[in-house]
Amino acid sequence: MKNWLPLVLGLLALVVGAVWTFQGLGVLEGSVMTGQKLWAVVGPVVAVLGLVLIGYGLRARSKRG
């Protein structure tokens, strides 16, 4: 049952990281984060962390089966 947790957290981190990246780059507007270089750096870091969590979750699920 707990094998789904890294997948869900990883997917959430991937989406949030992508949104933060696009806001930091000025692609998505309407936020105080729009055009801020900090979010253009933090976003990809969070997205990569999400990919790592997704990979870990998939690996744990394949070992289980």
One Martini backbone bead per residue (centre of mass of N, CA, C, O) as a GRO file, in nm:
protein
   65
    1MET     BB    1   0.055   0.064  -0.019
    2LYS     BB    2   0.322   0.254   0.006
    3ASN     BB    3   0.413   0.255  -0.306
    4TRP     BB    4   0.237   0.513  -0.400
    5LEU     BB    5   0.366   0.760  -0.260
    6PRO     BB    6   0.611   0.828  -0.448
    7LEU     BB    7   0.437   0.870  -0.700
    8VAL     BB    8   0.262   1.104  -0.600
    9LEU     BB    9   0.491   1.293  -0.506
   10GLY     BB   10   0.640   1.298  -0.778
   11LEU     BB   11   0.412   1.414  -0.949
   12LEU     BB   12   0.373   1.670  -0.784
   13ALA     BB   13   0.666   1.776  -0.812
   14LEU     BB   14   0.668   1.790  -1.119
   15VAL     BB   15   0.438   1.994  -1.155
   16VAL     BB   16   0.540   2.218  -0.967
   17GLY     BB   17   0.815   2.255  -1.105
   18ALA     BB   18   0.701   2.339  -1.380
   19VAL     BB   19   0.543   2.584  -1.288
   20TRP     BB   20   0.780   2.736  -1.159
   21THR     BB   21   0.948   2.756  -1.412
   22PHE     BB   22   0.742   2.911  -1.592
   23GLN     BB   23   0.720   3.149  -1.400
   24GLY     BB   24   1.022   3.228  -1.391
   25LEU     BB   25   1.025   3.267  -1.719
   26GLY     BB   26   0.727   3.402  -1.797
   27VAL     BB   27   0.502   3.212  -1.920
   28LEU     BB   28   0.354   3.233  -1.652
   29GLU     BB   29   0.105   3.437  -1.542
   30GLY     BB   30  -0.020   3.590  -1.231
   31SER     BB   31   0.238   3.620  -1.038
   32VAL     BB   32   0.493   3.684  -0.814
   33MET     BB   33   0.685   3.464  -0.972
   34THR     BB   34   0.699   3.621  -1.220
   35GLY     BB   35   1.028   3.656  -1.338
   36GLN     BB   36   1.177   3.486  -1.124
   37LYS     BB   37   1.481   3.332  -1.098
   38LEU     BB   38   1.444   3.141  -0.860
   39TRP     BB   39   1.212   2.964  -1.000
   40ALA     BB   40   1.399   2.877  -1.244
   41VAL     BB   41   1.568   2.694  -1.036
   42VAL     BB   42   1.377   2.541  -0.839
   43GLY     BB   43   1.190   2.390  -1.034
   44PRO     BB   44   1.390   2.175  -1.158
   45VAL     BB   45   1.468   2.050  -0.889
   46VAL     BB   46   1.184   1.947  -0.817
   47ALA     BB   47   1.139   1.783  -1.077
   48VAL     BB   48   1.375   1.586  -1.035
   49LEU     BB   49   1.276   1.478  -0.768
   50GLY     BB   50   1.019   1.361  -0.890
   51LEU     BB   51   1.161   1.159  -1.079
   52VAL     BB   52   1.299   1.001  -0.857
   53LEU     BB   53   1.040   0.912  -0.710
   54ILE     BB   54   0.915   0.765  -0.947
   55GLY     BB   55   1.144   0.562  -0.988
   56TYR     BB   56   1.127   0.440  -0.706
   57GLY     BB   57   0.831   0.350  -0.720
   58LEU     BB   58   0.860   0.164  -0.968
   59ARG     BB   59   1.077  -0.020  -0.850
   60ALA     BB   60   0.915  -0.117  -0.601
   61ARG     BB   61   0.684  -0.243  -0.769
   62SER     BB   62   0.857  -0.450  -0.934
   63LYS     BB   63   0.966  -0.609  -0.685
   64ARG     BB   64   0.689  -0.701  -0.574
   65GLY     BB   65   0.597  -0.864  -0.851
   0.00000   0.00000   0.00000
